[in-house]
Amino acid sequence: MLLLKRALLTAAGSILISTAASAAAQPVAPKLTPRLRGLLVSEMVSVRTAAHGILDGLVNGDDASVAMLAQRVHDSFIMERSMTPRDRKDLEAALPKEFVAMDQSFHATAGQLAEAARAHERAREHVLFDRMTATCSACHSRFATDVFKGFAPK
């Protein structure tokens, strides 16, 4: 049953990533309040730092570090923990449902990566880390072309 659930999540994530990558870019930062933009930047910096550490752990065979950092990414809801009720309303008004779905998929994949690392399933760790970075690129190409100019339409 767990394998079926994982297969379904994998298929759903792949569809979501390919759909998002092909859709028109809609930068979200201009729609955010300055406070929300700051919280989002803080969360992205935290995720980026952890992702670099995960890559180091993967190439060094350090499953413990991969598990710890992937779990940190899974749990890194800086925005959610720091938002006021007004922030929540502003965020709901600014973010498209696709953004929220991609974010949820990303954090779920990080949790799966942490599980794989704790189980010393190195091949699966690499697949899941690849999926995480693909989700990052898909999201940035869809919702952050104003920040990541390499994804801006030419």
N, CA and C atoms as an extended XYZ file, in Angstrom:
462
Properties=species:S:1:pos:R:3:atomname:S:1:resname:S:1:resid:I:1 pbc="F F F"
N         0.819       -1.185        0.000 N   MET     1
C         0.000        0.000        0.000 CA  MET     1
C         0.868        1.256        0.000 C   MET     1
N         1.937        1.246        0.793 N   LEU     2
C         2.829        2.387        0.848 CA  LEU     2
C         3.486        2.627       -0.511 C   LEU     2
N         3.869        1.555       -1.199 N   LEU     3
C         4.474        1.700       -2.524 CA  LEU     3
C         3.494        2.309       -3.510 C   LEU     3
N         2.219        1.915       -3.443 N   LEU     4
C         1.198        2.479       -4.327 CA  LEU     4
C         1.032        3.962       -4.037 C   LEU     4
N         0.998        4.327       -2.775 N   LYS     5
C         0.866        5.732       -2.394 CA  LYS     5
C         2.052        6.535       -2.931 C   LYS     5
N         3.251        6.008       -2.789 N   ARG     6
C         4.439        6.693       -3.294 CA  ARG     6
C         4.390        6.828       -4.807 C   ARG     6
N         3.957        5.778       -5.494 N   ALA     7
C         3.867        5.822       -6.958 CA  ALA     7
C         2.870        6.879       -7.407 C   ALA     7
N         1.748        6.960       -6.703 N   LEU     8
C         0.747        7.971       -7.050 CA  LEU     8
C         1.271        9.381       -6.789 C   LEU     8
N         1.959        9.565       -5.676 N   LEU     9
C         2.539       10.873       -5.379 CA  LEU     9
C         3.599       11.252       -6.413 C   LEU     9
N         4.393       10.285       -6.835 N   THR    10
C         5.405       10.527       -7.849 CA  THR    10
C         4.762       10.947       -9.156 C   THR    10
N         3.732       10.225       -9.566 N   ALA    11
C         3.041       10.558      -10.813 CA  ALA    11
C         2.400       11.933      -10.726 C   ALA    11
N         1.759       12.223       -9.611 N   ALA    12
C         1.117       13.527       -9.442 CA  ALA    12
C         2.152       14.646       -9.460 C   ALA    12
N         3.269       14.426       -8.797 N   GLY    13
C         4.335       15.436       -8.794 CA  GLY    13
C         4.899       15.675      -10.174 C   GLY    13
N         5.097       14.629      -10.938 N   SER    14
C         5.626       14.767      -12.288 CA  SER    14
C         4.670       15.538      -13.183 C   SER    14
N         3.385       15.229      -13.063 N   ILE    15
C         2.383       15.944      -13.852 CA  ILE    15
C         2.358       17.407      -13.453 C   ILE    15
N         2.393       17.672      -12.171 N   LEU    16
C         2.374       19.036      -11.676 CA  LEU    16
C         3.573       19.817      -12.175 C   LEU    16
N         4.743       19.219      -12.129 N   ILE    17
C         5.953       19.894      -12.586 CA  ILE    17
C         5.883       20.176      -14.079 C   ILE    17
N         5.486       19.205      -14.877 N   SER    18
C         5.449       19.427      -16.322 CA  SER    18
C         4.383       20.444      -16.693 C   SER    18
N         3.248       20.432      -15.991 N   THR    19
C         2.193       21.401      -16.261 CA  THR    19
C         2.663       22.805      -15.901 C   THR    19
N         3.292       22.932      -14.764 N   ALA    20
C         3.747       24.240      -14.314 CA  ALA    20
C         4.817       24.799      -15.225 C   ALA    20
N         5.707       23.951      -15.682 N   ALA    21
C         6.793       24.422      -16.531 CA  ALA    21
C         6.277       24.933      -17.861 C   ALA    21
N         5.168       24.383      -18.331 N   SER    22
C         4.653       24.786      -19.631 CA  SER    22
C         3.677       25.954      -19.547 C   SER    22
N         3.213       26.298      -18.367 N   ALA    23
C         2.241       27.364      -18.216 CA  ALA    23
C         2.923       28.729      -18.272 C   ALA    23
N         2.116       29.748      -18.535 N   ALA    24
C         2.637       31.110      -18.632 CA  ALA    24
C         3.166       31.586      -17.278 C   ALA    24
N         4.236       32.342      -17.323 N   ALA    25
C         4.843       32.863      -16.102 CA  ALA    25
C         3.917       33.887      -15.451 C   ALA    25
N         3.813       33.807      -14.132 N   GLN    26
C         3.008       34.735      -13.347 CA  GLN    26
C         3.766       35.091      -12.075 C   GLN    26
N         4.696       36.029      -12.129 N   PRO    27
C         5.457       36.355      -10.925 CA  PRO    27
C         4.538       36.705       -9.745 C   PRO    27
N         4.831       36.109       -8.593 N   VAL    28
C         4.002       36.351       -7.413 CA  VAL    28
C         4.576       37.426       -6.493 C   VAL    28
N         5.865       37.663       -6.524 N   ALA    29
C         6.469       38.636       -5.596 CA  ALA    29
C         5.804       40.007       -5.653 C   ALA    29
N         5.488       40.537       -6.837 N   PRO    30
C         4.836       41.848       -6.867 CA  PRO    30
C         3.463       41.869       -6.193 C   PRO    30
N         2.850       40.722       -6.026 N   LYS    31
C         1.521       40.635       -5.412 CA  LYS    31
C         1.597       40.503       -3.892 C   LYS    31
N         2.801       40.289       -3.365 N   LEU    32
C         2.969       40.076       -1.928 CA  LEU    32
C         3.216       41.390       -1.207 C   LEU    32
N         2.786       41.448        0.038 N   THR    33
C         3.116       42.602        0.873 CA  THR    33
C         4.620       42.551        1.163 C   THR    33
N         5.221       43.668        1.526 N   PRO    34
C         6.652       43.633        1.864 CA  PRO    34
C         6.967       42.633        2.981 C   PRO    34
N         6.098       42.512        3.960 N   ARG    35
C         6.325       41.555        5.051 CA  ARG    35
C         6.314       40.126        4.524 C   ARG    35
N         5.331       39.786        3.698 N   LEU    36
C         5.256       38.431        3.144 CA  LEU    36
C         6.434       38.148        2.222 C   LEU    36
N         6.837       39.142        1.461 N   ARG    37
C         7.999       38.963        0.588 CA  ARG    37
C         9.235       38.653        1.428 C   ARG    37
N         9.401       39.341        2.536 N   GLY    38
C        10.532       39.085        3.426 CA  GLY    38
C        10.492       37.680        4.019 C   GLY    38
N         9.305       37.235        4.422 N   LEU    39
C         9.168       35.880        4.965 CA  LEU    39
C         9.476       34.831        3.896 C   LEU    39
N         9.002       35.069        2.682 N   LEU    40
C         9.271       34.132        1.592 CA  LEU    40
C        10.767       34.064        1.291 C   LEU    40
N        11.419       35.200        1.269 N   VAL    41
C        12.866       35.224        1.026 CA  VAL    41
C        13.591       34.456        2.129 C   VAL    41
N        13.191       34.653        3.374 N   SER    42
C        13.818       33.925        4.484 CA  SER    42
C        13.659       32.427        4.316 C   SER    42
N        12.464       31.991        3.935 N   GLU    43
C        12.240       30.558        3.749 CA  GLU    43
C        13.065       30.027        2.581 C   GLU    43
N        13.140       30.788        1.494 N   MET    44
C        13.907       30.334        0.324 CA  MET    44
C        15.403       30.244        0.641 C   MET    44
N        15.917       31.176        1.413 N   VAL    45
C        17.334       31.123        1.806 CA  VAL    45
C        17.585       29.877        2.656 C   VAL    45
N        16.673       29.591        3.567 N   SER    46
C        16.804       28.397        4.405 CA  SER    46
C        16.775       27.132        3.561 C   SER    46
N        15.856       27.062        2.614 N   VAL    47
C        15.750       25.894        1.738 CA  VAL    47
C        17.006       25.757        0.881 C   VAL    47
N        17.486       26.864        0.345 N   ARG    48
C        18.687       26.814       -0.500 CA  ARG    48
C        19.898       26.311        0.290 C   ARG    48
N        20.075       26.816        1.486 N   THR    49
C        21.193       26.383        2.327 CA  THR    49
C        21.098       24.883        2.611 C   THR    49
N        19.903       24.426        2.955 N   ALA    50
C        19.714       23.001        3.224 CA  ALA    50
C        19.957       22.167        1.969 C   ALA    50
N        19.490       22.645        0.818 N   ALA    51
C        19.682       21.895       -0.435 CA  ALA    51
C        21.162       21.733       -0.761 C   ALA    51
N        21.939       22.765       -0.534 N   HIS    52
C        23.386       22.647       -0.756 CA  HIS    52
C        23.989       21.599        0.184 C   HIS    52
N        23.533       21.596        1.430 N   GLY    53
C        24.015       20.592        2.384 CA  GLY    53
C        23.572       19.189        2.010 C   GLY    53
N        22.352       19.067        1.485 N   ILE    54
C        21.866       17.754        1.041 CA  ILE    54
C        22.734       17.243       -0.095 C   ILE    54
N        23.050       18.104       -1.042 N   LEU    55
C        23.911       17.693       -2.151 CA  LEU    55
C        25.259       17.211       -1.630 C   LEU    55
N        25.850       17.944       -0.702 N   ASP    56
C        27.110       17.502       -0.094 CA  ASP    56
C        26.946       16.135        0.560 C   ASP    56
N        25.863       15.956        1.293 N   GLY    57
C        25.614       14.678        1.948 CA  GLY    57
C        25.436       13.546        0.952 C   GLY    57
N        24.745       13.818       -0.147 N   LEU    58
C        24.546       12.783       -1.165 CA  LEU    58
C        25.871       12.340       -1.782 C   LEU    58
N        26.711       13.299       -2.134 N   VAL    59
C        27.970       12.925       -2.798 CA  VAL    59
C        28.984       12.341       -1.817 C   VAL    59
N        28.785       12.576       -0.520 N   ASN    60
C        29.679       12.014        0.492 CA  ASN    60
C        29.122       10.751        1.147 C   ASN    60
N        27.915       10.351        0.757 N   GLY    61
C        27.310        9.161        1.357 CA  GLY    61
C        26.927        9.362        2.810 C   GLY    61
N        26.631       10.582        3.192 N   ASP    62
C        26.301       10.921        4.572 CA  ASP    62
C        24.779       10.953        4.746 C   ASP    62
N        24.192        9.772        4.912 N   ASP    63
C        22.742        9.660        5.026 CA  ASP    63
C        22.186       10.440        6.216 C   ASP    63
N        22.919       10.489        7.306 N   ALA    64
C        22.434       11.196        8.496 CA  ALA    64
C        22.241       12.683        8.205 C   ALA    64
N        23.206       13.278        7.511 N   SER    65
C        23.077       14.698        7.159 CA  SER    65
C        21.938       14.921        6.177 C   SER    65
N        21.834       14.029        5.184 N   VAL    66
C        20.756       14.150        4.204 CA  VAL    66
C        19.410       14.075        4.925 C   VAL    66
N        19.257       13.118        5.817 N   ALA    67
C        17.990       12.953        6.542 CA  ALA    67
C        17.668       14.185        7.374 C   ALA    67
N        18.648       14.684        8.095 N   MET    68
C        18.424       15.841        8.960 CA  MET    68
C        18.054       17.078        8.146 C   MET    68
N        18.793       17.326        7.068 N   LEU    69
C        18.540       18.518        6.263 CA  LEU    69
C        17.245       18.411        5.462 C   LEU    69
N        16.957       17.229        4.926 N   ALA    70
C        15.703       17.041        4.190 CA  ALA    70
C        14.518       17.205        5.135 C   ALA    70
N        14.650       16.704        6.357 N   GLN    71
C        13.566       16.885        7.332 CA  GLN    71
C        13.397       18.362        7.658 C   GLN    71
N        14.497       19.079        7.739 N   ARG    72
C        14.439       20.523        7.998 CA  ARG    72
C        13.686       21.224        6.866 C   ARG    72
N        13.963       20.830        5.623 N   VAL    73
C        13.246       21.418        4.480 CA  VAL    73
C        11.764       21.058        4.582 C   VAL    73
N        11.480       19.801        4.866 N   HIS    74
C        10.085       19.381        4.997 CA  HIS    74
C         9.358       20.238        6.024 C   HIS    74
N        10.017       20.508        7.128 N   ASP    75
C         9.406       21.234        8.234 CA  ASP    75
C         9.563       22.749        8.136 C   ASP    75
N        10.220       23.255        7.098 N   SER    76
C        10.571       24.679        7.037 CA  SER    76
C         9.420       25.537        6.553 C   SER    76
N         8.466       25.675        7.388 N   PHE    77
C         7.345       26.539        7.070 CA  PHE    77
C         7.508       27.840        7.841 C   PHE    77
N         8.606       28.547        7.540 N   ILE    78
C         8.889       29.820        8.212 CA  ILE    78
C         7.707       30.760        8.053 C   ILE    78
N         7.209       30.821        6.829 N   MET    79
C         6.092       31.722        6.573 CA  MET    79
C         4.890       31.342        7.426 C   MET    79
N         4.548       30.063        7.427 N   GLU    80
C         3.361       29.623        8.152 CA  GLU    80
C         3.463       29.904        9.644 C   GLU    80
N         4.644       29.680       10.208 N   ARG    81
C         4.833       29.887       11.645 CA  ARG    81
C         4.861       31.364       12.018 C   ARG    81
N         5.215       32.222       11.067 N   SER    82
C         5.426       33.634       11.367 CA  SER    82
C         4.268       34.534       10.956 C   SER    82
N         3.280       33.991       10.279 N   MET    83
C         2.228       34.844        9.733 CA  MET    83
C         1.141       35.177       10.745 C   MET    83
N         0.654       36.389       10.621 N   THR    84
C        -0.501       36.838       11.381 CA  THR    84
C        -1.757       36.452       10.591 C   THR    84
N        -2.928       36.535       11.218 N   PRO    85
C        -4.161       36.264       10.452 CA  PRO    85
C        -4.294       37.176        9.220 C   PRO    85
N        -3.882       38.426        9.354 N   ARG    86
C        -3.948       39.345        8.202 CA  ARG    86
C        -2.977       38.886        7.104 C   ARG    86
N        -1.778       38.453        7.505 N   ASP    87
C        -0.812       37.932        6.531 CA  ASP    87
C        -1.411       36.763        5.764 C   ASP    87
N        -2.119       35.887        6.464 N   ARG    88
C        -2.725       34.712        5.822 CA  ARG    88
C        -3.723       35.132        4.747 C   ARG    88
N        -4.544       36.116        5.070 N   LYS    89
C        -5.521       36.610        4.087 CA  LYS    89
C        -4.810       37.219        2.889 C   LYS    89
N        -3.781       38.009        3.148 N   ASP    90
C        -3.021       38.627        2.064 CA  ASP    90
C        -2.358       37.566        1.188 C   ASP    90
N        -1.826       36.520        1.824 N   LEU    91
C        -1.154       35.456        1.088 CA  LEU    91
C        -2.143       34.680        0.225 C   LEU    91
N        -3.289       34.339        0.798 N   GLU    92
C        -4.309       33.609        0.038 CA  GLU    92
C        -4.762       34.404       -1.174 C   GLU    92
N        -4.826       35.723       -1.023 N   ALA    93
C        -5.250       36.572       -2.139 CA  ALA    93
C        -4.165       36.673       -3.212 C   ALA    93
N        -2.911       36.528       -2.822 N   ALA    94
C        -1.802       36.742       -3.753 CA  ALA    94
C        -1.350       35.486       -4.484 C   ALA    94
N        -1.427       34.338       -3.837 N   LEU    95
C        -0.846       33.122       -4.404 CA  LEU    95
C        -1.868       32.295       -5.180 C   LEU    95
N        -1.523       31.939       -6.418 N   PRO    96
C        -2.396       31.040       -7.170 CA  PRO    96
C        -2.387       29.647       -6.556 C   PRO    96
N        -3.452       28.902       -6.770 N   LYS    97
C        -3.563       27.547       -6.227 CA  LYS    97
C        -2.416       26.662       -6.709 C   LYS    97
N        -1.944       26.887       -7.926 N   GLU    98
C        -0.849       26.082       -8.475 CA  GLU    98
C         0.434       26.277       -7.668 C   GLU    98
N         0.674       27.496       -7.224 N   PHE    99
C         1.848       27.774       -6.400 CA  PHE    99
C         1.765       26.981       -5.100 C   PHE    99
N         0.617       27.037       -4.464 N   VAL   100
C         0.419       26.338       -3.198 CA  VAL   100
C         0.595       24.834       -3.403 C   VAL   100
N         0.048       24.294       -4.486 N   ALA   101
C         0.171       22.861       -4.761 CA  ALA   101
C         1.631       22.472       -4.987 C   ALA   101
N         2.371       23.302       -5.716 N   MET   102
C         3.782       23.001       -5.945 CA  MET   102
C         4.561       23.046       -4.644 C   MET   102
N         4.264       24.021       -3.803 N   ASP   103
C         4.947       24.137       -2.517 CA  ASP   103
C         4.669       22.915       -1.646 C   ASP   103
N         3.425       22.474       -1.608 N   GLN   104
C         3.073       21.294       -0.824 CA  GLN   104
C         3.782       20.051       -1.361 C   GLN   104
N         3.832       19.919       -2.682 N   SER   105
C         4.518       18.786       -3.299 CA  SER   105
C         6.009       18.810       -2.958 C   SER   105
N         6.605       19.991       -3.014 N   PHE   106
C         8.022       20.145       -2.701 CA  PHE   106
C         8.327       19.686       -1.277 C   PHE   106
N         7.540       20.167       -0.326 N   HIS   107
C         7.781       19.804        1.077 CA  HIS   107
C         7.515       18.317        1.319 C   HIS   107
N         6.519       17.757        0.644 N   ALA   108
C         6.247       16.318        0.765 CA  ALA   108
C         7.427       15.510        0.226 C   ALA   108
N         7.990       15.936       -0.885 N   THR   109
C         9.141       15.239       -1.456 CA  THR   109
C        10.333       15.313       -0.510 C   THR   109
N        10.527       16.450        0.129 N   ALA   110
C        11.611       16.569        1.112 CA  ALA   110
C        11.407       15.579        2.254 C   ALA   110
N        10.176       15.399        2.689 N   GLY   111
C         9.890       14.410        3.726 CA  GLY   111
C        10.200       12.989        3.267 C   GLY   111
N         9.872       12.693        2.012 N   GLN   112
C        10.188       11.377        1.457 CA  GLN   112
C        11.699       11.180        1.368 C   GLN   112
N        12.421       12.240        1.021 N   LEU   113
C        13.879       12.166        0.969 CA  LEU   113
C        14.444       11.873        2.357 C   LEU   113
N        13.908       12.512        3.372 N   ALA   114
C        14.371       12.246        4.738 CA  ALA   114
C        14.144       10.777        5.097 C   ALA   114
N        12.975       10.241        4.732 N   GLU   115
C        12.684        8.825        4.999 CA  GLU   115
C        13.668        7.916        4.262 C   GLU   115
N        13.923        8.215        2.996 N   ALA   116
C        14.844        7.395        2.203 CA  ALA   116
C        16.247        7.423        2.807 C   ALA   116
N        16.672        8.590        3.267 N   ALA   117
C        18.010        8.697        3.861 CA  ALA   117
C        18.096        7.918        5.168 C   ALA   117
N        17.043        7.971        5.974 N   ARG   118
C        17.044        7.201        7.222 CA  ARG   118
C        17.069        5.696        6.945 C   ARG   118
N        16.516        5.304        5.793 N   ALA   119
C        16.502        3.882        5.411 CA  ALA   119
C        17.740        3.500        4.595 C   ALA   119
N        18.643        4.453        4.373 N   HIS   120
C        19.876        4.237        3.600 CA  HIS   120
C        19.564        3.755        2.174 C   HIS   120
N        18.517        4.313        1.581 N   GLU   121
C        18.124        3.981        0.211 CA  GLU   121
C        18.730        5.035       -0.722 C   GLU   121
N        20.009        4.884       -1.001 N   ARG   122
C        20.749        5.932       -1.706 CA  ARG   122
C        20.212        6.232       -3.102 C   ARG   122
N        19.858        5.212       -3.866 N   ALA   123
C        19.336        5.463       -5.213 CA  ALA   123
C        18.048        6.290       -5.129 C   ALA   123
N        17.200        5.935       -4.180 N   ARG   124
C        15.945        6.689       -3.996 CA  ARG   124
C        16.228        8.114       -3.522 C   ARG   124
N        17.240        8.285       -2.684 N   GLU   125
C        17.613        9.627       -2.233 CA  GLU   125
C        17.920       10.519       -3.435 C   GLU   125
N        18.684        9.987       -4.366 N   HIS   126
C        19.067       10.773       -5.541 CA  HIS   126
C        17.855       11.123       -6.400 C   HIS   126
N        16.959       10.161       -6.582 N   VAL   127
C        15.745       10.411       -7.371 CA  VAL   127
C        14.913       11.510       -6.710 C   VAL   127
N        14.754       11.424       -5.403 N   LEU   128
C        13.937       12.405       -4.695 CA  LEU   128
C        14.592       13.783       -4.673 C   LEU   128
N        15.912       13.830       -4.536 N   PHE   129
C        16.580       15.126       -4.573 CA  PHE   129
C        16.447       15.743       -5.967 C   PHE   129
N        16.567       14.918       -6.988 N   ASP   130
C        16.355       15.418       -8.354 CA  ASP   130
C        14.947       15.975       -8.505 C   ASP   130
N        13.966       15.280       -7.946 N   ARG   131
C        12.580       15.756       -8.021 CA  ARG   131
C        12.430       17.086       -7.290 C   ARG   131
N        13.088       17.202       -6.132 N   MET   132
C        13.021       18.472       -5.395 CA  MET   132
C        13.573       19.615       -6.226 C   MET   132
N        14.740       19.425       -6.819 N   THR   133
C        15.342       20.516       -7.588 CA  THR   133
C        14.551       20.805       -8.853 C   THR   133
N        13.934       19.778       -9.447 N   ALA   134
C        13.074       20.008      -10.609 CA  ALA   134
C        11.858       20.847      -10.211 C   ALA   134
N        11.335       20.596       -9.021 N   THR   135
C        10.205       21.379       -8.537 CA  THR   135
C        10.625       22.829       -8.303 C   THR   135
N        11.821       23.026       -7.765 N   CYS   136
C        12.332       24.393       -7.588 CA  CYS   136
C        12.366       25.120       -8.931 C   CYS   136
N        12.974       24.494       -9.912 N   SER   137
C        13.095       25.122      -11.234 CA  SER   137
C        11.732       25.381      -11.853 C   SER   137
N        10.819       24.425      -11.733 N   ALA   138
C         9.483       24.596      -12.309 CA  ALA   138
C         8.758       25.767      -11.645 C   ALA   138
N         8.857       25.855      -10.340 N   CYS   139
C         8.201       26.940       -9.617 CA  CYS   139
C         8.831       28.290       -9.984 C   CYS   139
N        10.137       28.342      -10.005 N   HIS   140
C        10.814       29.597      -10.343 CA  HIS   140
C        10.485       30.026      -11.770 C   HIS   140
N        10.396       29.061      -12.690 N   SER   141
C        10.101       29.413      -14.085 CA  SER   141
C         8.661       29.861      -14.261 C   SER   141
N         7.806       29.484      -13.340 N   ARG   142
C         6.397       29.846      -13.432 CA  ARG   142
C         6.066       31.080      -12.596 C   ARG   142
N         6.646       31.175      -11.400 N   PHE   143
C         6.209       32.189      -10.454 CA  PHE   143
C         7.278       33.182      -10.009 C   PHE   143
N         8.506       33.050      -10.496 N   ALA   144
C         9.568       33.957      -10.040 CA  ALA   144
C        10.483       34.397      -11.168 C   ALA   144
N         9.934       34.580      -12.357 N   THR   145
C        10.767       35.019      -13.487 CA  THR   145
C        11.290       36.431      -13.285 C   THR   145
N        10.676       37.184      -12.396 N   ASP   146
C        11.164       38.523      -12.091 CA  ASP   146
C        12.414       38.467      -11.211 C   ASP   146
N        12.577       37.375      -10.467 N   VAL   147
C        13.744       37.191       -9.609 CA  VAL   147
C        14.811       36.365      -10.318 C   VAL   147
N        14.387       35.289      -10.975 N   PHE   148
C        15.296       34.403      -11.673 CA  PHE   148
C        15.193       34.689      -13.173 C   PHE   148
N        15.969       35.664      -13.602 N   LYS   149
C        15.872       36.183      -14.976 CA  LYS   149
C        16.147       35.122      -16.036 C   LYS   149
N        16.898       34.088      -15.695 N   GLY   150
C        17.176       33.029      -16.659 CA  GLY   150
C        15.924       32.296      -17.099 C   GLY   150
N        14.859       32.372      -16.313 N   PHE   151
C        13.605       31.730      -16.661 CA  PHE   151
C        12.632       32.674      -17.377 C   PHE   151
N        12.994       33.944      -17.459 N   ALA   152
C        12.090       34.920      -18.111 CA  ALA   152
C        11.947       34.572      -19.593 C   ALA   152
N        10.738       34.767      -20.134 N   PRO   153
C        10.550       34.507      -21.566 CA  PRO   153
C        11.496       35.378      -22.396 C   PRO   153
N        11.994       34.801      -23.442 N   LYS   154
C        12.945       35.532      -24.290 CA  LYS   154
C        12.254       36.041      -25.517 C   LYS   154
